[in-house]
């Protein structure tokens, strides 16, 4: 097993040797080949998050919203159970 020291522990000359490169960087012809092979060095656009998820990052907003949802869910559950029981009996 070959030991490879961490890249951050090497001096500049050792990094150049280790990575088979030079301080001057790539030649124009090499850069063209790599651009065609790998594409541009760009990050993709991040996906858009829904407004609800964006607000979810706001902790104070969540602390107010969660009890409100729980409270209203209780009313909705009570209403639905009343409607269901009414339909069963009548």
N, C-alpha and C positions, 0 to 999 in steps of 0.2 A: 504494500500500500504506500503510495507516494504522499508525502506531507506537503501541503500547500499552505504557506502562511497567509493570514488574512490580508486582503489587498490594501487595507488602510495602514498596515504596519510596514509596507514597502516604501522605499524611496522612489523618486521619479524614474530613474534609470531602470530599476527593477520592474516597475509597472510597465514601462515600454517594452521590455523584453518579455514579460509575462503575457501581455496582451497582443504581442506582435504588432506594435504600432510605433509611432514616433511623435515627437513634440509638434511637428509640422502638420500632423493629421493626415487625412486621406488625400491622395492625388485627385484631380478633377475627374479623371476617367474612372477611378475606383468609386468615387462618390456617385457618379452617374449609374454605374452598375448596381450599387447597393440601393439607390433610390428606386430603380426599376424592380429590383428583387423584393425589397421589403416595404416600399411605399414611403410616403412622407412621415416624418417623426412628429405625429400629431395625436393628441388624445381625442377620442370620440366625444360628442356632446353628451353630457349627462342626461339621463331620462328625467322628464318632468314629473314632479311629485304633485299629488293632489293637494288642494288647499287644506283639506282636513289633516293630511300627514304633515304639511308644513306647520300648521298650528300645533300639531302634536309635539313639536320641538320646544314649544313655549310651555315650560313647566307650570307656570302660574295659571295659564289658560286651561291646562289639563286638570289642575286641581279644582277649578271651578266647573268644568264641563262634566267630569265623571259623575259627581253626585247628582247633577241635573239630569243626566241620562238615566241613572239608576232610579231616580224619583219618578220620572216620566214613564219609564218602562214598567214600574209598578202599577201606574194608572192604566196603561195600555193592557197589561196582563189582567187587571181587574175587569176592565171593560170587555175584553174578549171572553173571559170566563162567564161574565153575565150574559152576553149575547148567546154563547153556546148553550148555557143552561136554559135560557129562555126558549131557544129553539127546540130543545129536548122536551121540555114540559108542555109547550103549547103548539 
